[in-house]
Amino acid sequence: MGNFFTDVISKDARVESVPRVAALDLLEPGMRQRVQAIIADARAHGVDLMAFETYRSRARQLELFNRGVTKLREVGVHNYGLACDIVKVVTGEPSWKGDFHLICELARAHGLIWGGDWGRPGQPHSFVDPVHVQRCTVARQAGLFRGEWYPDDSYDPYRDLAGVPVT
């Protein structure tokens, strides 16, 4: 039985892309819908957002690490179509400046984990990524990376965090 990663991403020509990929078609369909909803809801609040990076290959992650852009040597959830970096658009250009708590609120409202608190607000976090959203809890990442788990359409990371059994 396949999943979006094995059926689509692993067969895509961009699977080893070093240049940034912002294509929404490489987001798992449930993730894609949620990202599009976040961007639309932000626009309704007068904030222009864009999906800056969706899929990220292992080669790109290593290149970013070697340039000092990220502290993470190994690619994470981006490689599986389950993560997106969403940034503000200011005068037509991507911007990482300012407050990103609207993304936090919208991510939670649409069932995504925000990289500013990793689904656990009020707890200290050693790694904060305020433009990052993902459809996978941190605890599920190891199983995802080993190929043992991939979310189905009904997966809700907040129910998972609450201890509700996940299939």
Summary of the structure (lengths in Angstrom):
residues: 167
radius of gyration: 15.2
end to end distance: 14.1
largest distance: 45.1
contacts: 472
relative contact order: 0.15
helix: 37%
strand: 13%
